[in-house]
Amino acid sequence: MIKDDIIAFGNHNWLILEWDDNRKLVITKDIIELRWYHTEFVDVTWPESEIRKYLNTDFYDMFNQHEKEKIIPVVNRNPDNPWFGTKGGADTMDKIFLLSLEEVCRYFGDSGKKLLNRDGQKWHIEDENNRKRQAVYNNKPQWWRLRSPSYYSRTSASISSNGNVYVRGNGVHGSPKDGGGVRPAMWLTLEV
């Protein structure tokens, strides 16, 4: 197996983003559900968000015991938004998480160069990597959420249905009405 291979794990297919000697980073190949980032339209960061709680409890509990033993808890950095300075929150220990702005650029293209340079760009990064970042829900293109903050603390960064990195983001609750796509990510051990 190598980067960009698809593996089955639990009830989903997962895309391999990174592979080293004893672990691999995976993200669901497709959007698995639509869900709000939080339960109400308030200032919130990833550490306090309802979606983080859900992924690390209810979603995690969908795996059997053997699968749970393969999931590696990791410390996630939650940097401030590089365009607007919106606070990202404290580092978190997560079993399952959403990618950050920096991670989506690292693993799906851009290497962060455009992420750090907003000159001439209007709220989003549109480039030759759009196709790699696109995802579907029920066989139709759909936007999906990142854990990073966006324009202000009531919005989270996202990837648009056509693959743009939407640095300005979408509301944590209430708008747009569909809540946003969820593509969980996690590190898996190769040793169990």
VEXMARPA-517297 format. One record per residue (C-alpha): residue number from 1; x, y, z; residue in three letters. Coordinates in pm, 1 decimal, padded with zeros to 6 digits, m for minus. Example, Ala and Ser with C-alpha at 12.3 -4.5 7.8 and 13.67 -1.06 7.14 Angstrom:
residues 2
[1,[01230.0,m00450.0,00780.0],'ALA']
[2,[01367.0,m00106.0,00714.0],'SER']
***
This chain:
residues 192
[1,[00000.0,00000.0,00000.0],'MET']
[2,[00112.0,00352.7,m00077.2],'ILE']
[3,[m00015.1,00710.4,m00065.7],'LYS']
[4,[m00346.5,00753.1,m00253.4],'ASP']
[5,[m00438.2,00383.2,m00220.3],'ASP']
[6,[m00786.6,00307.5,m00088.4],'ILE']
[7,[m00834.8,00069.9,00205.4],'ILE']
[8,[m01146.4,m00065.5,00375.4],'ALA']
[9,[m01165.2,m00007.1,00750.5],'PHE']
[10,[m01479.6,m00024.4,00960.5],'GLY']
[11,[m01778.7,00058.9,00742.9],'ASN']
[12,[m01596.5,00299.0,00508.0],'HIS']
[13,[m01331.6,00321.8,00240.2],'ASN']
[14,[m01031.9,00536.6,00332.6],'TRP']
[15,[m00775.4,00722.1,00123.4],'LEU']
[16,[m00415.4,00690.2,00245.9],'ILE']
[17,[m00262.7,01038.7,00283.5],'LEU']
[18,[00067.9,00947.9,00449.0],'GLU']
[19,[00255.1,00629.2,00528.1],'TRP']
[20,[00563.0,00576.7,00739.9],'ASP']
[21,[00730.2,00278.3,00906.6],'ASP']
[22,[00455.9,00188.3,01149.3],'ASN']
[23,[00150.2,00405.0,01084.9],'ARG']
[24,[m00063.1,00563.5,00814.6],'LYS']
[25,[m00285.6,00871.6,00799.4],'LEU']
[26,[m00621.1,00808.5,00631.5],'VAL']
[27,[m00931.2,01011.6,00542.5],'ILE']
[28,[m01263.2,00878.7,00420.3],'THR']
[29,[m01265.2,00853.7,00042.8],'LYS']
[30,[m01607.9,01016.4,00026.5],'ASP']
[31,[m01814.4,01238.0,00251.2],'ILE']
[32,[m01989.2,01004.7,00494.6],'ILE']
[33,[m02256.0,01240.3,00629.5],'GLU']
[34,[m02369.7,01601.9,00656.3],'LEU']
[35,[m02326.6,01756.0,01000.4],'ARG']
[36,[m02299.2,02092.5,01171.9],'TRP']
[37,[m01967.1,02193.9,01325.1],'TYR']
[38,[m02145.4,02296.1,01644.5],'HIS']
[39,[m02494.0,02289.9,01798.2],'THR']
[40,[m02552.8,02664.8,01774.1],'GLU']
[41,[m02420.8,02971.2,01590.4],'PHE']
[42,[m02165.1,03091.5,01847.5],'VAL']
[43,[m01790.3,03153.0,01865.2],'ASP']
[44,[m01627.7,02811.1,01891.2],'VAL']
[45,[m01292.4,02647.9,01814.9],'THR']
[46,[m01213.7,02283.6,01735.5],'TRP']
[47,[m01137.4,02189.2,02100.7],'PRO']
[48,[m01490.6,02284.8,02213.9],'GLU']
[49,[m01681.0,02192.6,01897.0],'SER']
[50,[m01966.8,01946.3,01891.2],'GLU']
[51,[m01827.5,01778.1,01579.2],'ILE']
[52,[m01501.8,01694.9,01760.6],'ARG']
[53,[m01696.8,01547.1,02050.5],'LYS']
[54,[m01910.6,01342.0,01810.8],'TYR']
[55,[m01612.7,01206.6,01611.8],'LEU']
[56,[m01426.0,01099.6,01926.1],'ASN']
[57,[m01726.6,00938.6,02098.1],'THR']
[58,[m02025.8,00825.3,01889.8],'ASP']
[59,[m01838.6,00788.2,01559.9],'PHE']
[60,[m01538.5,00620.8,01728.1],'TYR']
[61,[m01773.8,00378.2,01904.4],'ASP']
[62,[m01894.8,00247.6,01565.2],'MET']
[63,[m01563.6,00060.9,01531.9],'PHE']
[64,[m01521.4,m00284.1,01687.1],'ASN']
[65,[m01260.5,m00347.3,01958.0],'GLN']
[66,[m00995.9,m00479.8,01717.0],'HIS']
[67,[m01039.0,m00171.2,01492.4],'GLU']
[68,[m01021.8,00062.6,01792.8],'LYS']
[69,[m00686.5,m00092.1,01886.2],'GLU']
[70,[m00549.6,00018.2,01546.6],'LYS']
[71,[m00654.8,00384.9,01588.9],'ILE']
[72,[m00369.4,00597.2,01727.6],'ILE']
[73,[m00459.8,00899.9,01942.1],'PRO']
[74,[m00256.1,01202.1,01827.4],'VAL']
[75,[m00194.0,01557.3,01941.0],'VAL']
[76,[m00336.5,01795.7,01680.4],'ASN']
[77,[m00211.8,02151.6,01653.5],'ARG']
[78,[m00489.2,02399.5,01582.5],'ASN']
[79,[m00318.4,02702.0,01426.8],'PRO']
[80,[m00483.6,03039.5,01388.0],'ASP']
[81,[m00630.4,03114.7,01044.9],'ASN']
[82,[m00334.0,03239.1,00835.5],'PRO']
[83,[m00540.4,03497.1,00640.2],'TRP']
[84,[m00754.7,03646.3,00915.4],'PHE']
[85,[m00573.0,03560.0,01239.7],'GLY']
[86,[m00884.3,03394.2,01387.0],'THR']
[87,[m00781.6,03187.0,01689.4],'LYS']
[88,[m00759.6,02812.2,01628.1],'GLY']
[89,[m00772.8,02703.7,01990.8],'GLY']
[90,[m00555.7,02483.0,02209.8],'ALA']
[91,[m00384.7,02167.6,02090.8],'ASP']
[92,[m00608.5,01861.0,02122.8],'THR']
[93,[m00563.6,01487.3,02172.3],'MET']
[94,[m00785.7,01321.0,01910.5],'ASP']
[95,[m00849.6,00969.9,01789.7],'LYS']
[96,[m01054.4,01095.0,01494.7],'ILE']
[97,[m01047.9,01446.6,01352.9],'PHE']
[98,[m01107.7,01673.1,01055.4],'LEU']
[99,[m00809.7,01797.4,00856.1],'LEU']
[100,[m00678.8,02150.4,00916.6],'SER']
[101,[m00619.1,02410.0,00642.5],'LEU']
[102,[m00248.7,02330.8,00656.1],'GLU']
[103,[m00305.2,01955.1,00631.6],'GLU']
[104,[m00544.6,01976.5,00337.6],'VAL']
[105,[m00287.2,02186.6,00150.8],'CYS']
[106,[m00005.8,01945.2,00241.7],'ARG']
[107,[m00190.2,01628.3,00141.3],'TYR']
[108,[m00407.8,01748.8,m00146.4],'PHE']
[109,[m00172.6,01999.8,m00307.3],'GLY']
[110,[m00039.2,02354.0,m00266.1],'ASP']
[111,[00208.7,02278.8,00015.8],'SER']
[112,[00074.7,02590.0,00190.1],'GLY']
[113,[00232.0,02842.1,m00050.1],'LYS']
[114,[m00102.1,02988.7,m00155.4],'LYS']
[115,[m00243.0,02940.2,00192.4],'LEU']
[116,[00015.2,03184.9,00324.5],'LEU']
[117,[m00030.4,03436.2,00041.0],'ASN']
[118,[m00375.4,03582.2,m00007.0],'ARG']
[119,[m00270.6,03851.2,m00257.5],'ASP']
[120,[m00508.8,03849.7,m00553.9],'GLY']
[121,[m00725.0,03572.7,m00407.1],'GLN']
[122,[m01082.5,03626.5,m00291.6],'LYS']
[123,[m01157.3,03416.6,00014.9],'TRP']
[124,[m01046.4,03090.8,m00144.4],'HIS']
[125,[m00762.6,02902.5,m00308.9],'ILE']
[126,[m00845.6,02782.2,m00656.6],'GLU']
[127,[m00568.9,02596.5,m00837.3],'ASP']
[128,[m00467.1,02285.8,m01029.9],'GLU']
[129,[m00534.8,02073.6,m00718.1],'ASN']
[130,[m00909.4,02140.3,m00705.5],'ASN']
[131,[m00992.4,01799.5,m00853.2],'ARG']
[132,[m00791.1,01619.0,m00582.7],'LYS']
[133,[m00981.3,01803.5,m00310.1],'ARG']
[134,[m01329.6,01737.0,m00448.4],'GLN']
[135,[m01549.2,01489.7,m00263.3],'ALA']
[136,[m01894.3,01343.0,m00313.3],'VAL']
[137,[m02190.8,01266.4,m00093.1],'TYR']
[138,[m02451.5,01029.0,m00234.3],'ASN']
[139,[m02265.5,01041.7,m00568.1],'ASN']
[140,[m02295.7,01422.3,m00598.2],'LYS']
[141,[m02021.8,01684.2,m00538.0],'PRO']
[142,[m02057.3,01837.1,m00191.2],'GLN']
[143,[m01857.7,02083.7,00017.9],'TRP']
[144,[m01682.5,01948.9,00327.9],'TRP']
[145,[m01559.0,02089.6,00657.1],'ARG']
[146,[m01211.4,02141.3,00800.3],'LEU']
[147,[m01134.5,02183.5,01170.4],'ARG']
[148,[m00962.3,02521.5,01120.1],'SER']
[149,[m01132.9,02851.6,01195.2],'PRO']
[150,[m01208.1,03087.2,00911.2],'SER']
[151,[m01309.2,03454.7,00884.3],'TYR']
[152,[m01428.1,03468.8,01243.0],'TYR']
[153,[m01498.1,03220.0,01523.5],'SER']
[154,[m01852.5,03141.6,01411.0],'ARG']
[155,[m01724.1,02992.5,01086.2],'THR']
[156,[m01499.5,02700.6,00998.1],'SER']
[157,[m01282.1,02663.8,00688.6],'ALA']
[158,[m01401.5,02422.5,00422.3],'SER']
[159,[m01348.7,02273.9,00078.4],'ILE']
[160,[m01609.0,02377.9,m00179.3],'SER']
[161,[m01794.2,02129.7,m00398.6],'SER']
[162,[m01559.2,02220.1,m00685.9],'ASN']
[163,[m01246.5,02168.0,m00470.4],'GLY']
[164,[m01155.2,02525.9,m00374.7],'ASN']
[165,[m01001.7,02574.2,m00030.1],'VAL']
[166,[m01258.5,02813.6,00117.2],'TYR']
[167,[m01047.4,03004.9,00368.4],'VAL']
[168,[m01337.8,03236.4,00461.9],'ARG']
[169,[m01545.7,02931.5,00554.1],'GLY']
[170,[m01903.0,02844.1,00640.9],'ASN']
[171,[m02111.5,02901.4,00952.1],'GLY']
[172,[m02068.1,02655.3,01236.9],'VAL']
[173,[m02447.5,02623.0,01252.7],'HIS']
[174,[m02751.1,02742.2,01063.1],'GLY']
[175,[m02610.0,02839.7,00722.7],'SER']
[176,[m02574.3,02693.5,00468.4],'PRO']
[177,[m02868.7,02473.5,00551.3],'LYS']
[178,[m02707.9,02134.0,00482.9],'ASP']
[179,[m02452.5,02150.6,00766.8],'GLY']
[180,[m02153.8,02049.4,00554.1],'GLY']
[181,[m01983.5,01726.4,00460.0],'GLY']
[182,[m01781.5,01521.8,00707.0],'VAL']
[183,[m01464.8,01337.4,00602.6],'ARG']
[184,[m01310.8,01195.3,00921.1],'PRO']
[185,[m00934.3,01139.8,00934.7],'ALA']
[186,[m00722.4,00927.6,01169.6],'MET']
[187,[m00384.0,00763.9,01214.7],'TRP']
[188,[m00378.0,00384.1,01207.7],'LEU']
[189,[m00104.0,00159.0,01339.5],'THR']
[190,[00035.6,m00112.9,01115.9],'LEU']
[191,[00148.6,m00326.2,01410.1],'GLU']
[192,[m00177.3,m00461.5,01561.6],'VAL']
***
